[in-house]
Every structure is written in C-alpha cells, then in structure tokens.
Amino acid sequence: MTETAQRTAHEDSRYEAVRSRDARFDGAFFFAVRTTGIYCRPSCPAVTPKRRNVRFFATAAAAQGSGFRACRRCRPDAVPGSADWNVRADVVGRAMRLIGDGVVDREGVAGLAVRLGYSARQVQRQLTAELGAGPVALARAQRAHTARVLLQTTGLPVTEIAFASGFASVRQFNDTIRAVYAATPSDVRAAAPAADRAASRRTATPSAGVPLRLAHRGPYQAGPVFDLLQREAVAGVEEVSGPPGRRRYRRTLRLPYGTGIVAVEERTRAQGHGGGWLDARLHLTDLRDLTTSVQRLRRLFDLDADPYAVDERLGADTRLAPLVAARPGLRSPGTADPDELAVRALAGRADAERLVQRYGKALDAPCGTLTHLFPEPAVLASAEPVGPVGALAAALADGTVRLDPGADRDDAERALLAVPGMDARTAAVVRTRALGDPDTAPPDPTVPDSWRPWRSYAVNHLRAAGDWEQDR
C-alpha cells in the first residue's frame, strides 16, 4: 500500500469515529470543517459534515494554525490530553509533556530545546512535521484554554486573566481569543453556563479558588486511586478526608510562580460512555500557575490515559482478564511533584513526615491540616548530607538525576541506580510514578513481557485484587 493510500485509509477510519461520535477518540485527534471554518472533537453532537469537507489534525494548535476556530458546542480545547504523550519516550512526547507543564511560557523555545538536548530549530522541525504545529503554537493553544477557564469560572478582571494565562500583553490576549473562539473575551465569559456564571460572581480573587472539571476518557476507577493516596498521605503536605466513595484529596504544591493548595473530589457515580471528570478546586497564590498545576494533577490522577487500549491488551491475558473485567479503567497514578515522590519512595512515609516537619517550608496561610510544602532537594542535601536520602537529594539538586516531564526515562533510571542506597525496586517505583512510565514493573520473574506496553497498569490490577504485596 502506498503512503497516500495508507493516509487515506487512516483518515477514513477517523471519519468513521466522527460519524459515530465516538468519544473514545476525544483528544486523540481533531477534525475541522472547511465550509464552516470550525474545528471539533470527534464526539461533537453537531450534524456530521460530508467527508470531502473534513480535515484532520493531531492537535488543536494545528487546527488553529490552519485558520479554524474552536466549536462553541463541543469545546474541543477541554478534552483529555492525548495518551500518546504518556506512552512515548521520544523527543516529541517529551516536548509535549514539557509544553503542558508551561515550560515554553516560562523559558521560551530556547529553554525547551535545552531541556530536550536539541537545538531550537530541530525541536521546531520535529514538532511541526509530526503535529502540524511548533512549540509556540502549541503553547498558544494552551494559553487560550487557560484563559477560557478563567473567564468562565472566575470574576477576575480581563486584564488580570490575560497575564495569568501567560500572555505577554492584553492585545495579544484579545487577538488570540478572537482567533481561537471567534469571540471577544467578554463574549466568551457571557457564553459560560449559568451555574458557572453564578459561581464566577463569588470567585473574584485567586484566594477563593478556581473550580475545575478535570476530564478523562472512558471509565475511571477512582476508588483504588484514592485508596493509594490515603495510604501514602504525608501529614502536613496531604490529607484525604471523607468516607469511601465521597473522599476529598487535598495537598500543597510548590509551583513556578508561587504556591497552591488543591482539592480533588472522589467521583464514583455513573458517567457517560466516552468519559467523565473529577471535580477540583485550586487555590493559587499566583494564577499564572494554573496551567502547570492542572497538568500536575492530571499526571497524578492519570487522567490522560487511554483505558480502552489498556483494557483491550491486558484483558486478553488469562490471568488478568477477570481483574480487568472487575475494574475497567483502572489507572496508574503518577505524582504532582516528581522530586518529592522520589525522596518519599526512598525514605518511606514515616521519615518523609519527619522531613516535612523539620525542613519543609511553612505556608504563609495554613489551611486546616495542610501546613507545609515538602522540602526542596537542595534543602535536604544541605541539612542531611549523609545517607541515601541526602545522596538522592544532592543528585536531584545538582541535576545529576532529572525527573521533570521532559526527562529521558532510561537516562533517569540509570542515574537513579547510581545513587548510593537506591535499589532497582525503588527506581522502578520512581520511574512509574515520577516519570509516568506506563510500562514499568518491579524486577520480578512473574511479570511477563506479554503485558507490554502496559505493565504498570497490570501490576496495579494485581495490587487492587490483593495478588501483589504493596511492598513486594
């Protein structure tokens, strides 16, 4: 089959997903309609356009760059992120994770390129060739989405929202909103659902918090995720309250521009076939951290996973099939702070709580039991230089071990194993949780290669069923 024929067949299969309004593909690709100038998510409820009028794009930014505006009905910018960026370990996957974390807004394309170990030109070329948009366009699309969230969920002045979203000027903000949504910022705010408009009148300052719905695709097993968070919670930094099924997870965050306290609700009631959401509220000292904090929560709760692909592969295994049937959509939780996760995995919960009380930075305004930020690696390396935790903290502080969203997973694991006191089992935990690797398992002969590329999920199924010891 020729390359053109392969591309046509691929696009025909995508059109079938659009024709059937299949929400499983929301975020995996976008389609645009030439006759209307609008781009949508695959599950858009509008009348299906004719095949000859449809174009397909890998990202919302690519659709915007081709002159298409976001559909006001299906809000394609609000879909879960592509699961590809969790799975892929190449430069494109690493770049997308860094852009999601706000690196381009803070450090520019040059900073992104340095973190990836490539030239800015190489990064631009690779992203454009594969995704149809470069890093600036991808970051611009993300800023537009952040702006829409703030416009529709807070009563903040438009000028404050412009800079909180990462725009360099109010003019740039206005031009982008018009280009992406074919509306002024005031129009976008007026288009919010009535409930959101009522809430925004009560949410006029960052201290009141930003309410959000964190979307996910497919089924989501919230119980095992909240069980894990409750079991691991470090006093002063985290808390889980409420009865099973209605728990609330809260934690403190150290962010690029300030600090934050986030709360996420356990959601167990039935949701639509295509997916649902977790309710969250973010209290930030600087709203410029909104995008970064949302992305870190998405990684913590594994909200960009593709449960259909995971369940299909693991459900074909004789040992795992009944476990997958019992818990469809089981996730592999990550972390909101990779460096913190690594220290906690090595130190254990009790010692982590000691480190928080002794070296953690106290919040200016404690919120209930949340009183501290987890201590930074540089602080720990200086305060307790002797021992495995001190060695790991020093490696994290000087960059010998990199666990940021753009880190190379193989390089990071090799660097971890070179840290005195680090064993292969703990390194595997860090790789799974801190680096979000979906295909890592502790060294164990009972974990077959046939579970690839979802071994992290397979082990979580065994743990949830009680067939795998937590400290095995």
N, C-alpha and C positions, 0 to 999 in steps of 0.2 A: 504494500500500500504506500502510495506517495505521501510526502509530508502534507501536501494540500488536502489529500483525501482524509488523512488522519485528523487534521484540524477540523475539517467539515464534519466528520463523524463525532468528534468531541463536542463541537458546538451544537450538533443535532441532539446529543444526549442532554446537554444543558437546557436546550429549548424544551425538551420533554419535562424537565424538572420545573421550568417556568409554567408550562401548560398545565401541569398538575398541582401548581402552587405548593411545591414540596419544601417545607420549612427546614428540612434537614440540611439544605444547601445554603441557608442564610449565612452570609459571611464568607462562604467558600468562594463565591463569585457574585458579580453584579451584572444586571443587564440594562441596557439603555434602548430607548425607542427613538429612532431618527425623526419620526413625524411629530413627536411632541417635545423633544429635547429634554426628556426626563429619564433619570436612571432609578432603578428599583432593586429591592431584594427579590429573590426567586419566589417567595411566598406572597408577593403583593396581591391583594384581592381585586385589583382593577381588571378590566377586560383584557384578556391575553392578546397582545399585539400579533400581527402577522409575522411569520418567520423572516421574511425579507426585510422587515423594518427593524430588526433587533441586532444589537451589537453586544458582545460580552466583554467584561473587564475583570481582571483579577482583584482589583482594589477600587474603593470609592474614589481615591485620588486620581486614578487613571481615567475614570468616567468624568470627573470634574475637569481634568486637564483636556479632555476632548470636547468640552463645552456643554456637557449635560448637567442639569440641575437635579437636586435630590427631590424625590417624590414626597409630597406632604402627607400622603396617605399611609405609606408603609414605613416611612422614616428609615431609609437604608443605612444611615450612619449609626443606628442604635443596635445593630445586630452583634452577636458574639464575634470575637475575632476569629480569624482563620486558624483552624487546628494545625495547619502546616507549620506555623511559626513555633509551635511547641515541639513538633517532631523533628524538624530539620535542624541539622547542626552546621550547615554550610553558611557562607557569608551572608546570603540573602536572609535566611532565617535569623541569624544573629543580629543583622541590621534591623530587621523589623521589631525584634524584641527591644532593642535599644531605642528605636524611634518611639515605640509605645511607652517607654519609660521617660520620655521627654528630653532625651539627650540632644537632639537637634535644636530644640528651643533654647536649651541652656548653653550648649557648647558649639553649635553650628555644625555644618557638614564636615569641617576640618576636624572637630572633636570626635565626631562619629567615626571618621576614617582612621584616626589614631587608635581608637579603641578596638577597631577591627583589624588593624595591622595592614591596611591597604591605603593607596592614595585616594584622595577625594575623587579624582577622575575615574578610577577603577570602580569605586562604590557607586557613583552616578551611573556608569555604564551598565553595571550588572543589575542594578535595581530597575533601571529603565527598560532594559532588554527583557527582563522576566516579568515585571509587574506593570509596565506601561507608565510608570511614574518614578521620578527621582526622590531623594530624601526630603528635599524642600517641599515638594508637592504632597508627599505623604504626611509630613508634619503639619502642613497647612490644613489638610482634611481633618486631622485630629484636633487642631485648634478650633476649627469650625464646630465640630461636635461638642467640645467642651463649652464653647460659647452658647450653643443652643441649650445645653443642660442648665447653665447658669441663668440664661434669660427666662427659661420656663419654670424654674424651681426656686428662684430667689427673687427678692425685691431689690437687689443691688442696682445702683445706677449703671447705665450702659457704659459709661467711661471706665468705671472700675472693672466691669466684666471684660472689656476689651483687653486691658493689661493682665488681668487674672488669667485669661485664656492663652496668653503667650504672644499676643500681637504687639508689634513694635510701635504702632500708632493707632489712633482712633480711625483715621482714614483707611488704613489697611484693613482694620476690623470691619468697617462698613462695606468696603469693596468686596471682601471675601464673603460676608454674609449674603450680599446681593447675588454674587456669582453662584454660590452653592445652593441657596434656598430660594432664589428669585423673590426676595422679600427684604424689607428693611429690618433692623434689629427689633424695632417696635412691633412690626408685623409678626415676627417670629414669637415674640413674647405674647402677643394677643392670641396667637393660634394654639397656645397651651390648653390642655384640658381644663375644665372648670375647677376640678379639685386641685390641680397644680397651681392655678392662678390664685385660688384662695389661700393655699399654703404659702405661696410666694409673698403674699402681703404680710405674713407673720415671720418671714425669713428675710430680714433686711440687712443682717450683718453676718459675717463669717462665723461668729460665735454661736449663732443659732443653729448652725449646721446645714448641710446640703443633703436633702433626701434624694436617693437614687434607687433605680431598679437595675440590678446587675444581671443582664440577660445571659442565658445559657441555652444551648441547643439540646434537644432530646430530653430523656428522663434524667433526673438528678436525685441521687441518694444523699439527702442532707444529713440523715442520722449518723452514719459512720464518720462523716467529716467532723461533725460537732462532737462526737464521742472522742475522736482523736484530739481535737483542740481542748476539750475539757480535761482529758487525761494529761496533756502536756503543759497546761497553762502555768505560766510563771507569775507568781504573785507580784503585784506592783506594776507589771507590764501588761498582763492579760487577765481577763475574767470571763467565765461562762456562767450565766445565771438562768434560772427558769427550769421548768420540768421538761423532760424529753418530748420533742415534737414542737415545743414553743420556746426553745432556748435562744438566748442572745449572747453573741460573742462580741467582746469589746477589747480593744488593745490600743496602746500608744504607738506612734510612728515617728521616726526621725526622717525628715524629708528635706529635699534640697534647699528650700527657702524658709523652712520653719518646722513646726511640729504638728502632730494631729492626733486626734482620738477618733477611732472609727467603731461603728457598731453594725453588726450584720445579724439579721433575724433568721432563725431556722424556719424553713418553709417546707411543709410536708403535704399540704393539700394538693389535690389533683390539678395538673396544669395541662396546657394544650399539647397536641401530638408533636408539634415542632419544637417545643421547649417551654421555658418559663423564665423566672427570675428570682433573685434573692433581694429582699429589701435591705437597704443600708442607709446609714446617715453618717456624714463626715463632718467633723468639727476641725477646721484647719486654722492655724494662725496666719497663714498666707494662702489665698485662694489660687495663686499660681501653682500650688502643689496638687490641685485637683486631679489633673490627668495622671500624674505619677502615682498618687495614692489609689486611684481607681485601678490602674494596671496592676499594682501590687496586690490589691485584694483579689483581682481576677486570677492572678497566679496562685495565691494562697488557696482559693477555693476551686481551682482548676476549672474555671468557667468557660474556657475556650476549647475544651476537649471535644472530640467527635465520638460520642458514645456509641453511635451506630457502627462505626468502623471497629472500635474496640470490642464491642459485644459480639459482632459477627465473627471475628477471628478467634476470640477466646471461647465463644460458645460452641465452636467446632471441636474443642478438646474434650475428651471423655471425662476427665477429672474435673474440669472447670465448668462444663455445661450446666449442671444443676445450680452452681453458685451464681452464674451469670443470669440464669432464669429467675433466681430468687432476688437478685439485686441488680436489675438492669440500670445502666447509667452510673455505676459506681465510679467514683473519681479517685485520682491520685493527688492528694493535696500537696501544695508547694509551701511557700513561705512569703511573708511580707518583707522580710529582711534577711537576705542570704548570709551575710556575715554573722548575724545573730544566730541563725539556725545552725551554722557550723560550730560555733562555740558551744551552744546548748547540746548539740549531738555528742560532742566530745566530753563535756563536763557533767551532763546529767541534770535532771530538774532541780534537785536539792542544791547542788553547787551553783547552778545558774541563779537561783533565788538569792543565794549569799552574795554573788557578784553584783546583782542588781541593787541590793540594799547598801553594799559597801561602795560601789563605784558608779552606779547608774546616776544619770543626771536627773535631779528632781524637777518635776514640772512646775512652771510658774503658777499654774492653777490646777491643782489636783482635782480629779473627777471621781468621787467615790473611792473605790479601792485602787484606781489607776493613779499612781503617784510618780512613776519614774519612766525614763527611757532606758532601754538596755544599753549598758556601757559600750562605747566605741572600742574597736580593736586597739587603737593607739593608747587609749587609757589603760586597758587591761595589760597590754605589753609592758607598759611602764610600771604599773602597780604590782603585777605579779609575773616578773620575767622568768621565773623558774617553773619548770613543769610543762606538761603537754599543752595546757590552755594558754600559757604565756607564749610558747613557741608558735602555736597556731595564730594567736592574736598578732604577734610580730609579723608573721608571714602575710596575714591579711592587711596589716597596716602598711607594709612596705611594697605591696603589690606582687610579692612572690606567688601568692595564691589569689587568683581573681575569680570572684563568684558573681559578678554583675551580669545583667541579662545578655550581654554580648560576649561573655567568656566562652572560649572553646572548651567543651566538656571534657575531652580527652586530656588536654593540657592541664586543666584544673584538677582532674583526678590524679594525674602524675605528681603535680605539685603538692597535693594534699598528702599523698602517701610518703612524700619525702619529709613531712613534718614529724619530728620525734613524738612518739606516743599515739600516732594515728594508725589505726588498723584498717584492713580492707572493708570490713563490715561497716564501720562508721563512715568511711569515704563513700561507700555506696549509698548510705542514707543521705549524705550531703549532696551527692550527685542527683539523686532522685528528687529531693525536696528543694534544695537551694538553687539547683540548675534546671529544675523542671524536666528532667530526662524521663520520657515515658517508657524507656526500655532498659531500665537498670534493675538488677536484683542482687541481693546479698550473695556472696560466694557460697554456693550450695549445690551439690550434685543433683538435688531433686528439682531444680529449675531448668526445664528443657529449652533448647533453642526454638522449639516449635511455638513457643509463646511470643516470640519476637513478632512485631516491634513493640509489644505492649506488656513486657514482663513486669514493669512497675505496677500496672493495674492487676495483673494476675496475682501477684503477691498480696495486694490489698484485698482481693477476693478471698484468699486463703485466710488472711488475718481476720476479716469480718466474719468468716464462718467458724473461727476458732481452730483452724487447722494449721496455724502458723503462730508460734510464740512471738510476742511483741519484742522480746529481747533475744530471740534465737540467733 
